[in-house]
């Protein structure tokens, strides 16, 4: 079996504080993603003797050689013993000749001149440095590199670029993040192009694939049953959180055999529509969706889409709460970094938004709300999803992984990629690992059933002369399943909700009249998600079901807001355009009033995001 050698060498004279952490983290990443594809040889205290022994023992089976520690243009320093880099190169030659060595990483100072001999001997790709590098920065770089290769299954080129960006955050010095990637013969000369780290190769094929070894007998994906783990994980999360339909079905399964599709239907019936409709597609619950059930590119793409629409939904909730704080004057001004966040978010194009990292946005807004006295999250469970909490480590890593899957599988027809971010041969294995991560992701989201997504179609005031009380009769459509619901309900409340909007509510109301589908209560705690979430059919007086869309882009020249349909968010033909300047005919008065209500909110949100005018309550 092919072997990955990771060697770490410190110095008694000039100790490197980050070497031990780098060693531990890279070893952990490799072990967690091993899956019997490779061996790991770890030298935490590398010396000339034990490195010679390792290189000799594995002969021609070395796949990746990683060194971290002090170095120079010609040598590597193994615990204060100077080792000639030329000798290391020749000891790697058998693995090069056998076609097994795919990558050499020399993560020390000024190692670029050692690259030439490695490339001459036939090493496909080498990562080296052209200057002295900061200890902490070097550790961040290598950890990010192995995360990209192992956890996200990135190509070497993409993992290198991600690692370079991560390392840039750890230093003020320019390290080459803005360097143009060249596809020509890439060999260092006396003055290498890269300011710090460089990715050196002779052919693009060497870096546009993932260098991790794959076992000669690949993992048996026939044992992988798509949707099984995901269904069980979401269902268990709902049961744990006390969802009544799930708890009842959990009791039933103790007495009878329940088919998977019954568990899936229970899941789909209690989650917000934008999430449920994407899970329904992943479960292949519709006719003609059999290709999604099998490991393949379509399934992997849908897994990424489920994750993205779920995080987008949560991101919209956070933005809506932030705007609510501003509208209700609980905050007067927002800090500069939050203003910049909102401006950047608003100005995204449809395609940029399709791969936008909502996890970062959620974290930033949450950290800001944490600084405000007496302000709680509308979705209170976010308290338990803090990134810094060690209990959420698996959740955080799942988000990072699935964010990459989404980016790698999203297709922008206007700007096609030069090279695929994922190799075709890796897709079956990626489907399995991506579903594992999606299961981990949803294990923390069992609380979603507690929040009811609702489209308010109309509000009528009931006030009689003989009665001193006023009752607000809300005509609403619940959006808590995978179907475009057409069942109209009526909320009879003492206090009205916002009109013609899509809202998220917390409490349950008491059934007042079953035949007339009426619920009654004093008030509902709610958060208005409009105009980031809009029910397009609320504009139409004859519409009998909802057509939910998410904000996609503002087109400034003609003052048009573009929305994406939640059922097919990536399809251009399903986009909806809301023209602020649209004119209505004489017979369209009801539609006009609803349309104008949405347009006023869109204008107000634009002013809030771009800070062009004060927001009026």
C-alpha positions in Angstrom: 0.0 0.0 0.0 1.3 3.5 -0.8 2.7 5.5 2.0 2.6 9.2 3.0 5.6 10.3 5.0 5.2 13.4 7.2 8.4 14.5 8.9 8.8 17.3 11.5 12.1 18.6 12.7 12.7 21.2 15.4 15.8 22.9 16.6 17.2 23.2 20.1 19.0 26.4 19.1 16.0 28.1 17.3 12.9 26.2 18.4 9.7 26.5 16.3 6.7 26.9 18.5 4.1 25.7 15.9 5.8 22.5 14.8 4.2 20.3 17.4 0.7 21.6 16.6 1.3 21.3 12.8 2.4 17.7 13.4 -0.6 16.8 15.4 -3.1 18.5 13.1 -1.8 17.0 9.8 -1.6 13.5 11.3 -5.2 13.9 12.6 -6.4 15.0 9.2 -4.7 12.1 7.4 -5.9 9.5 9.9 -9.5 10.7 9.8 -9.6 10.5 6.0 -7.4 7.4 5.5 -10.2 4.9 4.7 -7.6 2.1 4.0 -6.2 3.9 0.9 -2.7 4.6 2.3 -0.3 4.1 5.2 1.0 7.0 7.2 4.6 7.2 8.4 5.0 9.9 11.0 8.3 11.2 12.3 7.6 13.8 14.9 11.4 14.1 15.7 13.0 13.6 12.4 16.7 12.8 12.2 19.0 11.9 9.4 18.9 8.3 10.6 15.2 7.8 10.9 14.4 9.6 7.7 17.0 7.5 5.8 15.4 4.4 7.4 11.9 5.5 6.4 12.8 6.4 2.8 14.6 3.1 2.5 11.9 1.0 4.1 9.1 2.1 1.8 11.2 1.9 -1.4 9.1 2.8 -4.4 5.8 3.1 -2.4 6.1 6.7 -1.3 3.2 8.8 -2.5 3.6 12.1 -0.7 6.7 13.4 1.2 6.0 16.3 3.6 8.8 18.1 5.5 8.3 20.9 8.1 11.1 22.6 9.9 14.2 24.7 9.4 15.7 24.6 5.9 17.9 26.4 3.4 18.4 26.5 -0.4 20.2 23.2 -0.4 19.4 21.4 2.9 16.8 20.4 5.4 17.6 20.6 9.1 16.7 17.5 11.0 16.9 18.4 14.7 20.0 20.5 14.2 21.5 17.9 11.8 21.9 19.3 8.3 20.7 16.9 5.6 21.6 17.5 1.9 18.4 18.0 -0.1 20.0 16.3 -3.1 20.2 13.1 -1.1 16.5 13.3 -0.2 15.7 13.8 -3.9 17.6 10.7 -5.0 16.1 8.6 -2.3 12.6 9.5 -3.6 13.7 8.6 -7.1 12.4 4.9 -6.9 8.9 6.1 -6.0 9.1 8.7 -8.9 10.2 6.0 -11.4 7.3 3.7 -10.2 4.8 6.5 -10.8 3.8 6.5 -7.2 5.3 9.8 -5.9 2.8 12.6 -6.6 3.8 15.4 -4.3 6.8 16.7 -2.3 6.2 19.5 0.2 9.2 21.3 1.6 7.6 23.6 4.2 10.8 25.3 5.4 12.6 28.5 4.6 14.0 29.2 1.1 13.6 25.7 -0.3 12.7 26.6 -3.9 16.2 25.9 -5.3 15.8 22.2 -4.2 12.9 21.9 -6.6 14.9 21.8 -9.8 16.5 18.5 -9.1 13.2 16.9 -7.9 11.5 18.0 -11.2 14.5 16.8 -13.2 14.1 13.4 -11.6 10.5 13.3 -12.5 8.6 14.4 -9.4 5.2 15.6 -10.8 4.7 18.5 -8.3 6.6 20.2 -5.5 5.6 22.8 -3.0 8.5 24.9 -1.7 9.4 28.4 -0.5 11.5 31.3 -1.8 12.1 33.2 1.4 12.1 32.9 5.1 8.6 32.0 6.4 6.9 32.8 9.6 6.5 29.7 11.9 2.8 30.2 12.6 2.0 31.1 9.0 3.8 27.9 7.8 1.7 25.8 10.2 -1.5 27.4 8.9 -0.5 26.9 5.3 0.2 23.1 5.7 -2.9 22.4 7.8 -5.1 24.1 5.3 -3.4 22.3 2.4 -4.0 18.9 3.9 -7.6 19.9 4.9 -8.2 20.7 1.2 -6.6 17.5 -0.1 -8.0 15.1 2.5 -11.3 16.4 3.8 -12.5 18.4 0.7 -10.8 16.2 -1.9 -9.7 19.3 -3.8 -7.3 19.2 -6.7 -3.7 20.1 -5.7 -4.0 23.5 -7.5 -7.2 24.5 -5.6 -5.9 23.2 -2.3 -2.7 25.1 -2.7 -4.6 28.3 -3.5 -6.8 27.8 -0.5 -3.8 27.2 1.8 -2.1 30.3 0.5 -5.2 32.4 1.3 -5.4 30.9 4.8 -1.7 31.6 5.4 -2.2 35.2 4.3 -4.5 35.8 7.2 -1.7 34.8 9.6 0.8 37.4 8.3 0.9 41.0 7.1 3.5 40.3 4.5 2.4 39.6 0.9 2.8 35.9 0.2 1.6 35.6 -3.3 -2.2 35.3 -3.0 -2.6 37.6 -6.0 0.0 35.9 -8.2 -1.5 34.8 -11.5 -1.6 31.0 -11.9 0.3 30.0 -15.0 -0.2 26.8 -16.9 3.1 26.7 -18.7 6.3 24.8 -17.6 6.6 25.9 -14.0 10.2 25.6 -12.9 11.9 28.0 -10.5 14.9 30.0 -11.6 17.4 32.0 -9.6 14.5 34.3 -8.7 11.3 32.3 -8.4 8.1 34.0 -9.2 6.4 33.2 -5.9 7.2 35.6 -3.0 6.8 32.8 -0.4 5.2 29.5 -1.3 5.3 28.2 -4.8 3.6 25.3 -6.6 6.1 23.9 -9.1 5.3 21.4 -11.9 6.0 20.7 -15.5 2.5 19.9 -16.7 -0.9 21.1 -15.6 -2.1 17.5 -15.2 0.2 17.2 -12.2 -1.7 19.8 -10.2 -5.2 19.6 -11.6 -6.0 16.4 -9.8 -5.9 15.2 -6.2 -2.5 13.5 -5.3 -3.8 11.4 -2.4 -3.3 7.7 -3.1 -6.3 5.6 -3.9 -6.1 1.9 -3.0 -5.7 -0.6 -5.9 -8.9 -2.1 -4.7 -11.1 0.9 -4.1 -13.5 1.1 -1.2 -16.6 -1.0 -2.1 -19.2 1.7 -2.7 -21.8 -1.0 -3.4 -22.2 -1.2 0.4 -23.1 2.5 0.4 -26.9 3.0 0.3 -27.7 6.6 -0.7 -30.0 8.4 1.7 -30.0 5.7 4.4 -27.6 7.5 6.8 -29.1 10.9 6.0 -32.7 9.8 6.6 -31.7 8.2 9.9 -29.8 11.2 11.1 -32.5 13.8 10.4 -35.2 11.6 11.7 -33.2 10.9 15.0 -32.6 14.6 15.3 -36.3 15.3 15.1 -37.2 12.6 17.6 -34.5 13.9 20.0 -36.0 17.4 19.7 -39.5 16.1 20.5 -41.2 16.5 17.1 -44.6 14.9 17.6 -45.0 13.1 14.2 -41.5 11.8 14.4 -41.9 10.6 18.0 -45.1 8.8 17.1 -43.4 7.1 14.1 -40.5 6.2 16.3 -42.9 4.3 18.6 -44.6 2.6 15.6 -41.3 1.2 14.3 -40.9 -0.7 17.5 -44.0 -2.8 16.6 -43.9 -2.9 12.8 -41.6 -2.6 9.8 -41.6 0.9 8.4 -40.3 1.7 4.9 -37.7 4.4 4.4 -40.0 6.5 2.3 -42.4 6.8 5.4 -39.5 8.2 7.5 -38.6 10.6 4.6 -42.2 11.8 4.3 -42.3 12.6 8.0 -39.1 14.6 7.7 -40.3 16.5 4.6 -43.7 17.4 6.2 -42.2 19.2 9.2 -39.3 21.2 7.7 -39.5 24.7 6.1 -40.4 24.4 2.4 -37.0 25.7 1.0 -35.1 22.9 2.8 -37.8 20.2 2.4 -38.1 20.6 -1.4 -34.3 20.2 -1.8 -34.3 17.1 0.5 -37.2 15.7 -1.5 -35.1 15.9 -4.7 -32.1 14.3 -2.9 -34.4 11.5 -1.7 -35.4 11.0 -5.3 -39.0 11.1 -4.2 -40.3 12.2 -7.7 -40.8 10.3 -10.9 -37.7 10.4 -13.1 -35.2 11.2 -10.4 -33.5 7.8 -10.3 -30.2 9.2 -11.3 -30.0 11.1 -8.0 -30.4 7.9 -6.1 -27.1 6.5 -7.5 -23.7 7.9 -6.6 -22.8 10.2 -9.4 -22.3 13.9 -10.3 -26.0 14.7 -10.1 -26.3 13.3 -6.6 -23.1 15.1 -5.5 -24.4 18.4 -7.0 -27.7 18.0 -5.1 -26.0 17.3 -1.8 -24.2 20.6 -2.2 -27.4 22.3 -3.1 -29.2 21.0 0.0 -26.5 22.3 2.2 -26.3 25.7 0.5 -30.1 26.4 0.5 -30.2 25.4 4.2 -27.4 27.8 5.2 -28.8 30.5 2.9 -32.2 30.1 4.8 -30.4 30.5 8.1 -28.4 33.4 6.8 -31.6 35.2 5.7 -33.0 34.7 9.2 -29.9 36.4 10.7 -30.0 39.3 8.2 -33.7 39.8 8.8 -33.2 39.9 12.6 -30.4 42.5 12.0 -32.7 44.6 9.9 -35.4 44.3 12.5 -33.1 45.6 15.2 -32.4 48.6 13.0 -36.1 49.2 12.1 -37.2 49.0 15.7 -34.3 51.3 16.7 -32.9 48.7 19.1 -29.6 49.7 17.5 -29.0 53.2 16.0 -25.9 52.5 14.0 -24.2 49.3 12.8 -20.4 48.9 13.1 -18.4 49.4 9.9 -17.6 45.7 9.4 -21.3 44.8 9.6 -22.2 47.6 7.1 -19.5 46.2 4.8 -20.9 42.7 5.2 -24.4 43.9 4.2 -23.2 45.9 1.3 -21.2 43.0 -0.1 -24.1 40.6 0.4 -26.5 42.9 -1.4 -24.2 43.5 -4.4 -23.5 39.8 -5.1 -24.5 38.5 -8.5 -26.8 35.5 -8.8 -23.8 33.3 -9.5 -21.7 34.7 -6.7 -24.6 34.2 -4.3 -25.0 30.6 -5.5 -21.6 29.8 -3.9 -21.6 32.4 -1.1 -20.4 31.2 2.3 -23.3 31.9 4.6 -21.5 30.3 7.5 -19.2 33.3 7.6 -22.1 35.7 7.4 -24.0 34.0 10.2 -21.0 33.9 12.4 -20.3 37.7 11.9 -23.8 38.8 12.6 -24.1 36.5 15.6 -20.9 37.8 17.1 -22.3 41.3 16.7 -25.6 40.5 18.3 -23.6 39.0 21.2 -22.3 42.5 22.0 -25.8 43.9 22.3 -27.4 44.0 25.8 -30.9 42.3 26.2 -31.0 41.1 22.6 -31.6 37.4 21.9 -31.5 35.4 18.7 -34.9 34.8 17.2 -33.7 31.3 16.5 -32.6 30.7 20.1 -30.9 27.4 19.2 -28.1 29.3 17.6 -26.7 29.8 21.1 -25.6 26.1 21.0 -23.9 26.3 17.5 -20.9 28.4 18.3 -17.9 27.6 16.2 -15.5 27.9 19.1 -17.3 25.2 21.1 -15.4 21.9 20.8 -18.7 20.0 20.7 -19.4 21.7 17.3 -16.1 20.7 15.7 -17.6 18.0 13.5 -20.4 20.4 12.6 -17.9 23.1 11.6 -15.8 20.7 9.6 -18.9 19.4 7.8 -19.8 23.0 6.9 -16.4 23.6 5.4 -16.4 20.4 3.5 -19.9 20.9 2.1 -19.2 24.5 1.2 -16.4 23.2 -1.0 -18.6 20.5 -2.6 -21.2 23.2 -3.4 -18.5 25.4 -5.0 -17.0 22.5 -6.9 -20.3 21.2 -8.3 -22.0 24.5 -9.1 -22.1 25.3 -12.9 -22.0 28.9 -14.0 -22.8 28.7 -17.7 -21.6 32.3 -18.2 -18.1 31.6 -16.9 -17.3 27.9 -17.4 -14.2 26.6 -15.5 -11.0 25.7 -17.4 -10.6 22.6 -15.4 -12.9 20.5 -13.2 -12.5 21.0 -9.5 -13.4 17.3 -8.9 -12.1 14.2 -10.7 -14.7 12.0 -12.2 -13.2 8.9 -10.6 -13.6 10.4 -7.1 -17.3 11.2 -7.4 -18.7 7.9 -6.0 -16.5 8.1 -2.9 -17.3 11.8 -2.6 -21.0 11.1 -2.6 -20.6 8.8 0.3 -18.4 11.2 2.3 -20.6 14.2 1.4 -23.7 12.4 2.7 -21.8 11.6 5.9 -21.0 15.3 6.3 -24.6 16.4 5.4 -25.8 13.9 8.1 -23.5 15.5 10.6 -24.7 18.9 9.6 -28.4 18.1 10.0 -27.8 16.3 13.4 -27.5 19.8 14.9 -30.6 21.2 13.1 -33.4 19.1 14.6 -34.9 22.3 16.1 -36.0 23.6 12.7 -39.4 21.9 13.1 -40.2 24.4 15.9 -40.3 27.3 13.5 -43.2 27.7 11.1 -42.6 29.3 7.8 -45.8 31.1 6.7 -46.9 33.2 3.8 -49.4 35.9 4.7 -51.9 36.4 1.8 -54.2 38.9 3.4 -55.3 40.4 6.7 -59.0 41.3 7.4 -60.1 43.4 10.4 -63.1 42.0 12.4 -64.6 44.8 14.5 -68.2 45.0 15.5 -70.1 47.9 17.0 -71.3 45.9 20.0 -67.8 44.6 20.7 -64.8 46.6 22.1 -62.3 44.0 20.9 -60.7 44.0 17.5 -59.8 40.7 15.8 -57.3 40.3 13.0 -58.2 37.5 10.6 -55.0 36.4 8.8 -55.3 34.4 5.6 -52.1 32.4 5.5 -50.4 29.5 3.8 -48.1 27.3 5.8 -44.8 26.5 4.1 -43.7 23.5 6.1 -43.5 20.7 3.6 -41.9 19.8 0.3 -45.0 20.6 -1.8 -46.2 24.0 -3.0 -49.0 24.1 -0.4 -52.4 25.4 -1.5 -54.1 24.8 1.9 -55.2 28.2 3.2 -55.5 28.6 6.9 -56.8 31.5 9.0 -55.1 32.9 12.1 -57.5 34.9 14.4 -55.3 37.1 16.5 -55.7 40.0 18.8 -52.5 41.6 17.4 -51.8 41.6 13.6 -48.7 40.3 11.9 -47.0 42.0 8.9 -49.1 42.1 5.8 -48.2 40.4 2.5 -45.0 38.9 3.7 -43.2 35.6 4.4 -42.7 35.2 8.1 -41.2 32.7 10.6 -43.2 32.1 13.7 -42.4 30.3 16.9 -45.5 29.4 18.9 -48.3 27.0 18.0 -51.9 28.3 17.9 -55.0 26.5 19.2 -57.4 25.1 16.7 -60.6 27.2 16.8 -62.7 25.8 14.0 -61.6 22.7 12.1 -64.0 23.0 9.2 -63.1 26.6 8.5 -59.4 25.9 9.2 -59.2 28.6 11.8 -56.6 29.0 14.6 -56.9 31.4 17.5 -54.6 33.2 19.9 -53.5 36.5 21.3 -50.3 37.0 19.4 -47.5 35.3 17.6 -43.8 35.9 18.0 -42.6 36.3 14.4 -39.7 37.5 12.2 -40.5 38.9 8.8 -38.2 37.4 6.1 -39.5 39.6 3.3 -38.2 40.9 1.0 -35.3 38.4 1.0 -38.0 35.7 0.9 -41.0 36.5 -1.3 -44.2 34.5 -2.2 -44.6 35.6 -5.8 -48.1 34.3 -5.9 -49.1 36.7 -3.1 -49.2 39.3 -5.9 -51.9 37.4 -7.7 -55.5 37.5 -6.4 -56.4 34.2 -8.1 -53.4 32.2 -7.0 -54.2 29.0 -5.1 -50.7 28.1 -3.9 -47.4 29.6 -3.0 -44.4 30.3 -5.2 -41.5 30.9 -2.9 -38.4 32.7 -4.1 -35.1 34.0 -2.5 -33.4 37.3 -3.3 -30.8 36.8 -6.0 -29.5 40.1 -7.4 -30.3 43.8 -7.9 -29.9 45.0 -11.5 -29.3 48.7 -11.1 -29.7 50.0 -14.7 -33.4 49.1 -14.9 -34.1 49.0 -11.1 -35.0 45.3 -11.2 -34.7 42.8 -8.4 -34.0 39.2 -9.5 -35.3 36.3 -7.4 -34.4 32.5 -7.5 -37.1 29.9 -7.2 -36.4 27.8 -4.1 -37.4 24.5 -5.8 -34.8 25.1 -8.7 -32.5 27.9 -7.4 -29.8 27.3 -10.0 -32.1 27.2 -13.1 -32.1 30.5 -15.0 -35.5 29.9 -16.6 -37.1 29.8 -13.1 -35.9 33.3 -12.2 -38.4 35.9 -11.3 -37.9 39.6 -11.9 -39.6 42.4 -9.8 -39.5 45.7 -11.6 -39.9 48.6 -9.2 -41.3 50.7 -12.0 -43.9 48.3 -13.3 -47.2 49.8 -14.3 -50.6 48.1 -13.7 -53.8 48.1 -15.6 -57.1 49.4 -14.2 -58.4 45.9 -13.4 -55.3 44.9 -11.4 -55.8 47.0 -8.3 -55.5 44.1 -5.8 -52.3 42.8 -7.4 -50.9 46.3 -7.6 -51.3 47.0 -3.8 -49.6 43.7 -2.9 -46.8 44.3 -5.5 -46.2 47.8 -4.3 -45.9 46.5 -0.7 -43.1 44.2 -1.7 -41.4 46.9 -3.8 -41.4 49.3 -0.9 -39.7 46.7 1.2 -37.1 46.0 -1.5 -36.3 49.7 -1.7 -36.0 50.0 2.0 -33.8 46.9 2.2 -31.5 48.3 -0.5 -31.2 51.6 1.5 -30.4 49.6 4.6 -27.8 47.4 2.9 -26.1 50.3 1.0 -26.6 52.9 3.8 -28.1 55.3 1.3 -31.0 56.5 3.4 -32.3 56.1 7.0 -34.6 53.2 7.5 -38.1 54.3 8.7 -40.0 52.2 11.2 
